[in-house]
Amino acid sequence: MSGRNESRVTELILVGFGNLYGFNILIFIIFLNIFLFTITGNLLIILLVSISHHLHSPMYIFICHLALSDIVLTINTLPNLLGAILHGGQGMTILGCVIQCYFYSGIIFVECFLLTVMSYDRYLAICVPLRYITIMDITLRTCLFVLPWVLGFILNLIGIIPISHFQFCDGNIIDHIYCDFSPLKKISCSDTSLVEFLGFVISTPMFICPCGVIILTYVLIFITILRIPSTTGRQKAFSTCSSHLLVVVAFYGTLIIKYMIPSIGHVLLLNKIISLLHTVFTPLFNPLVYSLRNQDIRAALRKISEH
């Protein structure tokens, strides 16, 4: 046992995509541009909502919070991945890796809750429009803005604190594109059963309950839309929630596929690709959806560009 203690590592190596066969520079430039476009696009949405008074409704403030969560997710994962692509691997301290793991899982929880409260907001606006202002008062709005961030990062501590005590003596290679529990578990010589149990107990309801609420609200929304007598009215009602529905499908679709694919053997590359879609392309996809499909945001952007 003492021999294993002596071999404990203090630095972890993030592999990323491993051998890129001489295309490192090209792929680095592509991902660097994605990083810059993602940050710029999400910051632009926050700026437009902040300075445009007609965008100060709860729906657009929720979009701001979603944009902020995408910025945090991108800044948390992409810089180290860029380093791994450029140099064939990126060194990270154990603390740095744990912090990245904490912010990654915390933001995933935050976005689950944000998409849920956004679906509730769309439900109120479409199904009970006459009571929308009364129900969505300043108190409820404040709670719905703050609660996703509080729940996401506080509940996430339950699983992260045990991970921070992991000892690594079976190697220091993280064969993934960011620090996550699964690759950390593979190289840890600590007992990971408690973390696996806590992860299951926390993650299952935090994914299933929001997803269930979203499905229920959209069933009620679609029923309400189908009852609208005019085609124009149905199209207008659906257009107010179509962007959110696209983001929900992209977020939960990639997330579900990611955790259904085991990180072993020949499917490891597929797992990395799905993780890439979830952590890199979804934050890029969200501002494109809301800017291209939302007339109010496009109008605010035109107004600013004219000045």
Order of alpha helices (4+ residues) and beta strands (2+ residues): alpha-beta-alpha-alpha-beta-alpha-alpha-alpha-alpha-beta-alpha-alpha-alpha-alpha-alpha-alpha
